Amino acid sequence: MKIVFASHNAHKRTEVQAIMAEVWPGLELVAPEGEPPVEDGETFHDNALIKARAGYQASGLPAIADDSGICVDALGGQPGIHSARYSDTGDDADNVAKLLDTLGDEPERSAHFVCVAAVVDDHGDLAIEKKWHGTIAQAPHGAAGFGYDPIFIPDSLNHTAAQMPPEEKNQVSHRGQAFRALAAVLRERYAGA
């Protein structure tokens, strides 16, 4: 079965395809058509549903999307929904550099990733939220992953998310948790499709 993955982020689509295949092996995620919608929601839920609705309306196929980001306690939860556009360029390395610069020598470095995975289809809207707790490293480490992975040290580990093999990361990450849960719902909904 084909479902639109309503994101133009190829890294994210590859990661989500691998996560959902564990639960629903026959599922194929396809790229969205047209320009991405304006993400002007006030929450991760709002933005995930904006993207999924746009994917559904453009294709007529069930569409899934997520909105995710990192929330740093010492920064009052920032960058939050602005994680992808935190720096002036929106480039991953620039976002990481700005976060480290803003946090500075702050000793309280607890943070968590949030992922809201959403689907819009003929059955309506559904959104599932999951979190992944950890701390912010003093400097980037590791070359795997993307986004803030090089500076996020998951709780109970002593290395960053970017130093984890993708399969290991997908088992515990915010995105892994959210999309496995969503895949289970969709597989039940479309059993036999």
Disulfide bonds with the S-S distance in Angstrom:
none
